[in-house]
């Protein structure tokens, strides 16, 4: 299996990245052998991957990073870098390669302090690999100062350093950064391609695989979770009942409270699984003495960890709410499709009766207003509006239509 096999439904992008990896390999080979650099090359020092959630931007970036580090002997025989089996490919894919740095954020933003450390590391030459690769999975979460720090690094790249930035859209990235990157757009994978992956790699029954792929509208990660996790299916079912529960103000407020409580429970569950272990490990590393007392001078480190955990909890709650809003948007999209008489396939076939009921009870204009209210709720959450207030405003708007 090559590194490109994980790019579900992205054949055109795979061709572009494979060609760039081949040219990158030629550049390194020529440099090491003292030969002249090839004049024409599809390789560049900065790439920007954009696409809808679930389309696989970070996956594409990791696959490209693995291909850049590929040391397979087949390359000398004309093979495409990215065999998937050599040490370079394997360690890059599992994020243990010394020259591949993957930046993810458990908080709401990526700060300037972390970014400056990243930029300093990017100035170093590869320690053992062929390229120094920095993958930023949430480039849209850079603060303004952090984005400016990255801009300087992208403007003046170190030799054999490659930046791979991932974001939902071009608008989420500073114009000065995106103008210096080669832009690749991912498409939403077809339902058939996602279902095929679930069947082949996860051993999921075809019927369940197609149902999950259709319900998540091509989102690979959500489809896998929906097909394998009973609790995820139960939560989705509860969210899709919301349109039937907003007949009165009391129902609106109760539905909003349950959505927020579920998101808070998700955040609490993650905290229970991670925070205690993280805290105990840090205490042990800092030399906790008998009686539970910490050595002097460690209070700042512990406070920094607490702040990180608090940011992660907030992010987890926001992500859980965002998933619920995405499910609601998909529901009303199906309602609109029925109202307009289109031939678009219904995503939520398992709740077809509810979709039909809402479609008959309202018109397309009201459905569009409901979708707009969901989008307004997402915007409010992005602006740090209290979650309960934002969701209550949304459910009341769903009732009004």
C-alpha positions as CSV (number, residue, x, y, z in Angstrom):
1,X,0.0,0.0,0.0
2,X,1.5,3.3,-1.0
3,X,1.1,6.6,1.0
4,X,-1.3,7.8,-1.7
5,X,-3.9,5.2,-0.9
6,X,-5.3,7.3,1.9
7,X,-6.3,10.1,-0.4
8,X,-9.9,9.0,-0.9
9,X,-11.5,10.5,-4.0
10,X,-8.6,12.9,-4.7
11,X,-7.1,11.4,-7.8
12,X,-6.1,14.7,-9.4
13,X,-4.4,16.0,-6.3
14,X,-2.6,12.6,-6.0
15,X,-1.2,13.1,-9.4
16,X,0.0,16.6,-8.6
17,X,1.7,15.6,-5.3
18,X,3.3,12.5,-6.8
19,X,4.8,14.6,-9.6
20,X,6.1,17.2,-7.1
21,X,7.6,14.4,-4.9
22,X,9.3,12.9,-7.9
23,X,10.9,16.3,-8.8
24,X,11.8,16.9,-5.1
25,X,13.6,13.6,-5.1
26,X,15.5,14.6,-8.2
27,X,16.5,17.9,-6.5
28,X,18.0,16.2,-3.5
29,X,19.7,13.5,-5.6
30,X,21.3,16.2,-7.8
31,X,22.4,18.2,-4.8
32,X,24.0,15.2,-3.1
33,X,25.8,14.1,-6.2
34,X,27.0,17.5,-7.1
35,X,25.1,17.6,-10.4
36,X,23.3,20.7,-11.7
37,X,19.8,21.3,-10.3
38,X,17.0,20.5,-12.7
39,X,15.7,23.7,-14.3
40,X,12.0,22.8,-14.3
41,X,10.5,21.5,-11.2
42,X,7.0,21.0,-9.8
43,X,8.3,21.2,-6.2
44,X,8.1,24.3,-4.1
45,X,8.8,25.3,-0.5
46,X,5.2,26.1,0.7
47,X,1.9,24.4,0.0
48,X,-1.7,25.2,1.1
49,X,-4.3,22.5,1.2
50,X,-7.9,23.7,1.4
51,X,-11.2,21.8,1.3
52,X,-14.4,21.1,3.3
53,X,-14.2,19.3,6.6
54,X,-13.5,15.6,6.2
55,X,-12.1,15.9,2.7
56,X,-8.6,14.9,4.0
57,X,-6.3,17.9,3.9
58,X,-4.1,16.8,6.8
59,X,-4.1,13.3,5.3
60,X,-2.9,14.6,2.0
61,X,-0.2,16.7,3.8
62,X,1.1,13.6,5.7
63,X,1.1,11.5,2.6
64,X,3.1,14.2,0.8
65,X,5.5,14.5,3.7
66,X,6.1,10.7,3.7
67,X,6.7,10.8,-0.1
68,X,9.3,13.5,0.4
69,X,11.1,11.3,3.0
70,X,10.8,8.1,1.0
71,X,14.1,6.2,0.7
72,X,12.8,3.2,-1.3
73,X,15.5,1.8,-3.7
74,X,12.7,1.7,-6.4
75,X,13.1,5.4,-6.8
76,X,16.4,4.8,-8.7
77,X,14.4,2.6,-11.1
78,X,11.8,5.2,-11.9
79,X,9.4,4.4,-9.1
80,X,7.3,7.2,-7.6
81,X,8.4,8.2,-4.1
82,X,5.9,7.2,-1.4
83,X,6.2,3.4,-1.3
84,X,4.6,3.3,2.2
85,X,7.0,0.5,3.4
86,X,10.4,2.1,3.8
87,X,11.6,3.6,7.1
88,X,11.1,7.2,5.8
89,X,7.5,6.6,4.7
90,X,6.6,4.7,7.8
91,X,8.0,7.1,10.4
92,X,6.5,10.1,8.6
93,X,3.1,8.6,8.5
94,X,3.0,7.7,12.2
95,X,4.5,11.1,13.1
96,X,7.8,9.8,14.6
97,X,10.2,11.0,11.8
98,X,12.8,13.4,13.2
99,X,12.4,15.8,10.2
100,X,8.6,15.9,10.1
101,X,6.9,18.2,12.5
102,X,3.1,18.0,12.8
103,X,1.3,21.0,14.5
104,X,-2.2,20.4,15.8
105,X,-4.0,22.5,18.3
106,X,-6.1,21.4,21.2
107,X,-7.1,25.0,21.9
108,X,-9.0,27.6,19.9
109,X,-5.9,29.3,18.4
110,X,-2.2,28.7,17.7
111,X,-0.3,31.3,19.6
112,X,2.8,33.3,18.6
113,X,5.0,31.7,21.2
114,X,4.5,28.2,19.8
115,X,4.8,29.5,16.3
116,X,8.1,31.3,16.9
117,X,9.6,28.0,18.3
118,X,8.3,26.3,15.1
119,X,9.9,28.9,12.9
120,X,13.2,28.5,14.7
121,X,13.2,24.8,14.1
122,X,12.3,25.3,10.5
123,X,15.6,27.1,9.9
124,X,17.5,23.9,10.7
125,X,18.8,21.5,8.1
126,X,17.3,18.0,7.9
127,X,18.9,15.9,10.6
128,X,18.7,12.7,8.7
129,X,15.9,12.8,6.2
130,X,15.8,14.4,2.8
131,X,13.6,17.4,3.7
132,X,12.6,19.3,6.8
133,X,8.7,19.2,6.7
134,X,6.4,21.3,8.8
135,X,2.7,20.3,8.7
136,X,0.2,22.7,10.2
137,X,-3.2,21.0,10.3
138,X,-5.2,24.1,11.5
139,X,-3.5,27.0,9.7
140,X,-6.8,29.0,10.0
141,X,-6.3,29.0,13.8
142,X,-3.1,31.1,13.8
143,X,-3.4,34.4,15.7
144,X,-2.5,37.5,13.8
145,X,1.0,37.6,15.4
146,X,1.5,33.9,14.8
147,X,0.5,34.3,11.1
148,X,3.0,37.1,10.7
149,X,5.7,34.9,12.2
150,X,4.9,32.2,9.7
151,X,4.9,34.7,6.8
152,X,8.5,35.6,7.5
153,X,9.5,32.0,7.4
154,X,7.6,31.3,4.2
155,X,9.1,34.4,2.5
156,X,12.6,33.4,3.4
157,X,12.6,29.6,3.4
158,X,15.6,27.6,4.6
159,X,17.1,25.2,2.0
160,X,15.1,21.9,1.8
161,X,12.4,23.1,4.2
162,X,8.8,22.6,3.2
163,X,5.7,24.1,4.8
164,X,2.4,22.2,4.4
165,X,-0.5,24.3,5.6
166,X,-4.1,23.1,5.9
167,X,-7.2,25.3,6.2
168,X,-10.9,25.0,5.3
169,X,-10.7,27.8,2.6
170,X,-8.5,30.5,1.2
171,X,-10.4,33.1,3.1
172,X,-9.2,31.6,6.4
173,X,-5.5,32.3,5.6
174,X,-3.7,35.7,5.4
175,X,-3.5,36.9,1.8
176,X,0.2,37.4,2.1
177,X,0.7,33.8,3.2
178,X,-1.5,32.2,0.6
179,X,0.1,34.3,-2.2
180,X,3.4,32.6,-1.4
181,X,2.0,29.0,-1.3
182,X,1.0,26.6,-4.0
183,X,-2.7,26.1,-3.6
184,X,-4.4,22.7,-3.8
185,X,-8.1,22.2,-3.4
186,X,-9.6,19.0,-2.1
187,X,-13.1,18.0,-3.0
188,X,-15.7,16.2,-0.9
189,X,-15.1,12.5,-1.5
190,X,-18.0,10.6,-3.2
191,X,-20.2,8.5,-0.9
192,X,-19.2,5.4,-2.8
193,X,-15.4,6.0,-2.3
194,X,-15.9,6.6,1.5
195,X,-18.1,3.5,1.8
196,X,-15.5,1.5,-0.1
197,X,-12.7,2.6,2.4
198,X,-14.9,1.6,5.4
199,X,-15.6,-1.8,3.9
200,X,-12.0,-2.6,2.8
201,X,-10.0,-1.1,5.7
202,X,-12.4,-1.3,8.6
203,X,-14.3,-4.5,7.8
204,X,-17.6,-2.7,8.1
205,X,-20.7,-4.4,6.5
206,X,-21.6,-2.8,3.2
207,X,-25.0,-1.6,4.3
208,X,-23.7,0.1,7.4
209,X,-20.8,1.6,5.5
210,X,-23.0,3.1,2.8
211,X,-25.5,4.4,5.4
212,X,-22.7,6.1,7.4
213,X,-21.0,7.6,4.3
214,X,-24.4,8.9,3.0
215,X,-25.4,10.3,6.4
216,X,-22.1,12.2,6.8
217,X,-22.1,13.4,3.2
218,X,-18.6,12.2,2.4
219,X,-16.8,13.1,5.7
220,X,-14.4,10.2,6.2
221,X,-13.6,10.5,9.9
222,X,-17.3,11.1,10.9
223,X,-18.4,8.2,8.7
224,X,-16.0,5.8,10.3
225,X,-17.0,6.9,13.8
226,X,-20.7,6.7,13.0
227,X,-20.3,3.2,11.6
228,X,-18.2,1.9,14.6
229,X,-19.5,3.8,17.6
230,X,-23.0,3.2,19.0
231,X,-22.8,6.3,21.2
232,X,-22.1,8.5,18.1
233,X,-25.2,7.0,16.4
234,X,-27.3,7.7,19.5
235,X,-26.2,11.3,19.7
236,X,-26.8,11.9,16.0
237,X,-30.3,10.4,16.4
238,X,-31.0,12.8,19.3
239,X,-29.8,15.8,17.3
240,X,-32.0,14.9,14.3
241,X,-35.1,15.0,16.6
242,X,-34.6,18.7,17.4
243,X,-36.6,19.9,14.3
244,X,-39.6,18.0,15.7
245,X,-39.2,19.4,19.2
246,X,-39.3,23.1,18.5
247,X,-43.1,23.5,18.3
248,X,-43.2,25.7,21.4
249,X,-40.9,27.9,23.4
250,X,-40.4,25.4,26.1
251,X,-39.4,22.7,23.6
252,X,-36.9,25.1,22.0
253,X,-35.2,25.9,25.4
254,X,-35.1,22.3,26.4
255,X,-33.6,21.2,23.1
256,X,-31.0,23.9,23.4
257,X,-30.1,22.9,26.9
258,X,-29.7,19.3,26.0
259,X,-27.4,20.1,23.0
260,X,-25.2,22.2,25.2
261,X,-25.2,19.6,28.0
262,X,-24.2,16.9,25.6
263,X,-21.3,19.0,24.4
264,X,-20.2,19.7,27.9
265,X,-20.4,16.0,28.8
266,X,-18.1,15.3,25.8
267,X,-15.6,17.8,27.1
268,X,-15.8,16.4,30.6
269,X,-15.2,12.9,29.3
270,X,-12.1,13.9,27.4
271,X,-10.8,15.7,30.4
272,X,-11.3,12.7,32.6
273,X,-9.4,10.5,30.1
274,X,-6.5,12.9,29.5
275,X,-6.1,15.6,32.2
276,X,-5.5,13.4,35.2
277,X,-2.8,11.3,33.4
278,X,-1.2,14.5,32.0
279,X,-1.1,16.2,35.4
280,X,0.4,13.1,37.2
281,X,3.0,12.7,34.5
282,X,4.1,16.3,34.8
283,X,4.2,16.2,38.5
284,X,6.4,13.1,38.4
285,X,8.7,14.8,35.8
286,X,9.0,17.9,38.0
287,X,10.0,15.8,41.0
288,X,6.9,15.7,43.2
289,X,8.0,14.9,46.8
290,X,6.3,12.8,49.4
291,X,3.1,14.2,50.7
292,X,2.1,15.6,47.4
293,X,4.1,18.8,47.7
294,X,5.7,20.2,44.5
295,X,9.3,21.6,44.5
296,X,9.6,25.4,44.5
297,X,9.5,27.2,41.1
298,X,7.1,24.7,39.5
299,X,3.9,26.6,40.1
300,X,4.2,28.4,36.7
301,X,4.6,25.1,34.8
302,X,1.6,23.6,36.5
303,X,-0.5,26.8,35.8
304,X,0.5,26.6,32.1
305,X,-0.7,23.0,32.0
306,X,-4.0,23.9,33.6
307,X,-4.5,26.7,31.1
308,X,-3.8,24.3,28.2
309,X,-6.3,21.8,29.6
310,X,-8.9,24.5,30.0
311,X,-8.4,25.6,26.4
312,X,-8.7,22.0,25.2
313,X,-12.0,21.5,27.2
314,X,-13.4,24.6,25.5
315,X,-12.3,23.4,22.1
316,X,-13.8,19.9,22.7
317,X,-17.2,21.5,23.7
318,X,-17.2,23.8,20.6
319,X,-16.3,20.9,18.3
320,X,-19.1,18.8,19.7
321,X,-21.6,21.6,19.3
322,X,-20.3,22.2,15.8
323,X,-20.9,18.6,14.9
324,X,-24.5,18.8,16.1
325,X,-25.0,22.0,14.0
326,X,-23.6,20.2,11.0
327,X,-26.1,17.4,11.4
328,X,-28.9,19.9,11.7
329,X,-27.7,21.7,8.5
330,X,-27.7,18.4,6.7
331,X,-31.3,17.6,7.9
332,X,-32.6,20.9,6.6
333,X,-30.6,20.5,3.4
334,X,-32.6,17.3,2.8
335,X,-35.9,19.2,3.6
336,X,-35.0,21.8,1.0
337,X,-34.2,19.2,-1.6
338,X,-37.6,17.6,-1.2
339,X,-39.4,21.0,-1.2
340,X,-37.7,22.0,-4.5
341,X,-38.2,18.6,-6.1
342,X,-34.6,18.1,-6.9
343,X,-33.0,14.7,-7.7
344,X,-30.3,15.2,-5.0
345,X,-29.9,12.0,-2.9
346,X,-31.2,12.3,0.7
347,X,-28.4,12.1,3.2
348,X,-30.6,11.3,6.2
349,X,-32.5,8.4,4.7
350,X,-32.9,6.8,8.2
351,X,-35.1,9.7,9.3
352,X,-36.9,10.1,6.0
353,X,-40.3,10.3,7.8
354,X,-39.2,13.4,9.9
355,X,-37.7,15.0,6.8
356,X,-41.0,14.5,4.9
357,X,-43.0,15.9,7.8
358,X,-41.0,19.1,8.0
359,X,-40.9,19.5,4.3
360,X,-44.8,19.3,4.1
361,X,-45.2,21.7,7.0
362,X,-43.2,24.6,5.6
363,X,-41.9,26.2,2.4
364,X,-38.4,26.6,0.9
365,X,-38.1,30.2,2.2
366,X,-38.6,29.1,5.8
367,X,-36.1,26.3,5.3
368,X,-33.5,28.7,4.0
369,X,-34.1,30.9,7.0
370,X,-33.6,27.9,9.3
371,X,-30.3,27.0,7.7
372,X,-29.2,30.7,8.0
373,X,-30.0,30.6,11.7
374,X,-27.8,27.5,12.2
375,X,-25.0,29.3,10.4
376,X,-25.6,32.4,12.5
377,X,-25.2,30.2,15.6
378,X,-21.9,28.9,14.4
379,X,-20.7,32.4,13.8
380,X,-21.8,33.4,17.3
381,X,-19.9,30.5,18.8
382,X,-16.8,31.6,16.9
383,X,-17.2,35.1,18.5
384,X,-17.2,33.5,21.9
385,X,-20.9,34.1,22.6
386,X,-22.1,31.9,25.6
387,X,-23.0,28.5,24.0
388,X,-26.4,28.3,25.7
389,X,-27.4,31.8,24.5
390,X,-26.3,31.1,21.0
391,X,-28.1,27.7,20.8
392,X,-31.3,29.0,22.4
393,X,-31.4,31.8,19.8
394,X,-31.0,29.2,17.1
395,X,-33.7,26.9,18.3
396,X,-36.2,29.8,18.7
397,X,-35.4,30.8,15.1
398,X,-36.0,27.2,13.9
399,X,-39.4,27.4,15.5
400,X,-40.2,30.7,13.8
401,X,-39.0,29.5,10.4
